[in-house]
Amino acid sequence: MGACWRWCWSSLLALVILSNLVPQMNAWWLLSQMQISAVGGSSPALCDLIPGLGRRQRRLCQLHPDVMKAISDGIRRGVAECQRQFSNYRWNCTTVEGSGFGRIMLKLGSREAAFVYAISTASVVHSIAQSCSSGQIVDCSCDRRRVGRGRDTEGEFSWGGCSDNLPYAISFSRKFVDARDRRSRDGRALMNLHNNRAGRKAVKRNLRTQCKCHGVSGSCATRTCWKALPHFTAVGSDLNKRYQEALKVTVNPDGEGLIPADHRRFDFLYGPKAAMFQRKRVSRADLVYFEPSPDYCEADMRTGSLGTAGRQCNRTSNGQDSCDIMCCGEAMTQLGCNATSSATANLFGAAGSNASPVRKSSTFTPAKRRRLSRIVLAVSTRVATSYVIETLGYRIQSGEAF
């Protein structure tokens, strides 16, 4: 009992602290911070006390603890893939410790926000579908709706096996992930919903047909095929391409939907032709954004940028990891960005003249950023502690069970 109480207390405290750093519209991201077991699922008490969850999200959390486990795993997978995709970019998908994607999502309707919404939703869909077909979710199993005969480049086959249950995953993610944004139809909510849908489409677009041969002595006289999820890396790469080609949009003057921000360039078109042209230009598969991105050169807690101090660049590259781009055109040194660090100096000094120069130390070194993160969490803890004590006290007095 004591161990359970300590676990509940620490979990609730952590959730409320982190809620100060994550926008309410995405409180469900906090599920990634919960240690949800595959057997026990999420505690209804924790569902009740995740600040920012909408009524429908809270109800789904309570009714489907096994799906919450899949969502929790999926969010972590999405974060890891985001960081892998952007490891060589100025913005490398990292934020204040423990805050998920944090304030960049709160303040800016940028390309990066568009990518994060898309890959978060895609990772949730991918994880739920996988959990269905592996028997980890009570309410779903394999998708057996494909029956009969099919044909591909290798000939005919029979549908069978255990297809990953993408329809269930897409349906649940719409109800859970989109819930809060559907209640608010402002421009940012429309942007979020569009990018959520683009993330779901990316998973669907990358579904594979897998087959098994049947026949004598290894021959392939007949084949049984099913639909299988792609490796999530393929989804991440797909969305990265969409990020590169993301479309700047604005809200349609009639308040319904999004249109390209440069739509006035096509004012010579009128009537149905103009409307049709604009609809074609904002594809449901595109990532969309409202605002230009910051340059991410300097640490700026208002935008969630940690800067590029401490990052290594590639002197021979012409890409995003080149020293000219990564170091923001500033002076470079063979010793690395944190010239006062003996460990960094030894590492690059040993490499001699072939070492990749990186940006000089700025006022926000990695150590200072870590200290700043701890300060932010400490301040949040004061607010969170009083909230948890008050809430737990009320539940104990009213006799509610945990």
Secondary structure, DSSP 8 states (H G I E B T S, - for coil): -HHHHHHHHHHHHHHHHHHTTS-GGGGGGGGGGS--BTTTB--HHHHHHSTT--HHHHHHHHH-HHHHHHHHHHHHHHHHHHHHHTTTSSS-S--STTSTTTHHHHH---HHHHHHHHHHHHHHHHHHHHHHHTT--TT---B----SEEEETTEEEEE-S-B--HHHHHHHHHHHHTHHHHH--SHHHHHHHHHHHHHHHHHHHT-EEEEEEESGGG--SEEEEEEE---HHHHHHHHHHHHHT-EEEEE-TTSSSEEETTGGGGTT--HHHHHHHHHHHS-TTS-EESS------SEETTTTEE-STT---BTT--STTBHHHHTTT--EETT-S-TT-HHHHHHHHHTGGGS--EE---SS-HHHHHHHHHHHHHHHHHHHHHHHHHHHHHHHHTT---
